[in-house]
Amino acid sequence: MDEFRFIDRSATNAEKYMLRQKLFHTEAVIPMWVADMDIMTPECVIHAVQERLLHPILGYEIMPDSAYVAQIEWVREHHGFEIKGEWLSYSPSVVASIGCAIRALSEAGDEVIVMDPVYPPFYSMVRDNNRQLILHPLKQDNEGIYRFDIERLRAQITPKTKLLLLCSPHNPIGRVWSRDELLALGELCLKHGIRIISDEIHSDIVFTPHTHIPITSLSDELLHNTITLIGPGKTFNMAGFSISTVCIASDELRTFYDKEAHCVHFGDGAALSHVAFEAAYTYGEKWHRRLLQHLECNVQRIEEWITEHPQIKFRPPEATYLAWLDCRELGLGDRELREFFSSKAGLGLSPGLSFGKEGSGFMRLNFAVPTEVLEDALSRLSGALHG
Ligand SMILES: Cc1ncc(COP(=O)(O)O)c(C=O)c1O
């Protein structure tokens, strides 16, 4: 079975396809925006769901311990971090958990540190919960690597700063934060009584030689100062199952979080999601390895293409299947840049500005597609640049 062949999703309710007209004013774009893959979900997941459907009753179900154990073993094997079963709880969405965690660990009016650019719901979750954003700009160093500035961050902290919203690995810039970077952030937060919410949904899409380090694994103090959000949605292309977990080692933080989660009644999730989750973490290893190889080939292909089109700059991501294209040399405003990609190149990308002010002049391309789709996209872009 070739998982990486083209599969037409237009007959499904795939968001990436259904919203083309609304977002790009045409259906004629190759949609390379929302972060799911145009790559088949592992057969072990599909098979587990089919098996479950042989039983004709789909009532309320609870997430079985065996499903949590499967995730615990995956995290131990892939990230060297030992999670205890009682630290984990079910969540239908990482973003929903971010909202709950914000409410659990801060009060209205408190300040939350968010790095710019970042996945847009980081901003909306802070604002919509009536907290104040402290925007910390990520800047590229001489080698084009995005960094935070720990001294500037220190200076931005006030007595009202209660939370750091960490994206690790970071969407959209594709950084895998190093041990030293995480330690510096962790130390700063501990010193100022700032709790950490660490969104690690992209932690399994990491390219050699980089290694994802859960910030909570760095010390006992950080273990008890952090809420970590993980899930199989990105790893196994199964976001449609709406299942993720929240990992909280501190009894105190877990009590605060559970109270908020209880208020919105997350419940225990859906029968088919439970079996999909367990099958993915139990049997998905081989598929995941092939996926990383495929994504690495796509990164290489983009790099080759960039050498022939130096007006666009690109640094291969350390993690995620998202290419952060620096289009500033094209000399277009953000609106024109968006228009150029959708109307002229026929590509539906995410505009950099939607990730924050620092994203101006950038576009984010989702390269989790079959090779032939990437080739089509790159040749469309070549045509638009030369035309
Ligand atoms: C950093 C990050 N967090 C969370 C999500 C979405 O998670 P969920 O669908 O579980 O809410 C995404 C999706 O792109 C993401 O990139």
The ligand as an SDF file (V2000), in Angstrom:
LIG
                    3D

 16 16  0  0  0  0  0  0  0  0999 V2000
    0.5000   24.4280   17.7220 C   0  0  0  0  0  0  0  0  0  0  0  0
   -0.8660   23.8490   17.5020 C   0  0  0  0  0  0  0  0  0  0  0  0
   -1.6570   23.6020   18.5530 N   0  0  0  0  0  0  0  0  0  0  0  0
   -2.8960   23.0820   18.4060 C   0  0  0  0  0  0  0  0  0  0  0  0
   -3.4010   22.7980   17.1510 C   0  0  0  0  0  0  0  0  0  0  0  0
   -4.7800   22.2670   17.0180 C   0  0  0  0  0  0  0  0  0  0  0  0
   -5.0480   21.2760   17.9520 O   0  0  0  0  0  0  0  0  0  0  0  0
   -6.5290   20.7420   18.1650 P   0  0  0  0  0  0  0  0  0  0  0  0
   -7.0840   20.4450   16.8080 O   0  0  0  0  0  0  0  0  0  0  0  0
   -6.3570   19.5130   18.9900 O   0  0  0  0  0  0  0  0  0  0  0  0
   -7.2870   21.8200   18.8650 O   0  0  0  0  0  0  0  0  0  0  0  0
   -2.6100   23.0560   16.0220 C   0  0  0  0  0  0  0  0  0  0  0  0
   -3.1380   22.7970   14.6770 C   0  0  0  0  0  0  0  0  0  0  0  0
   -2.6010   23.2020   13.6810 O   0  0  0  0  0  0  0  0  0  0  0  0
   -1.3100   23.5810   16.2050 C   0  0  0  0  0  0  0  0  0  0  0  0
   -0.5030   23.8340   15.1730 O   0  0  0  0  0  0  0  0  0  0  0  0
  1  2  1  0
  2  3  1  0
  2 15  2  0
  3  4  2  0
  4  5  1  0
  5  6  1  0
  5 12  2  0
  6  7  1  0
  7  8  1  0
  8  9  2  0
  8 10  1  0
  8 11  1  0
 12 13  1  0
 12 15  1  0
 13 14  2  0
 15 16  1  0
M  END
$$$$
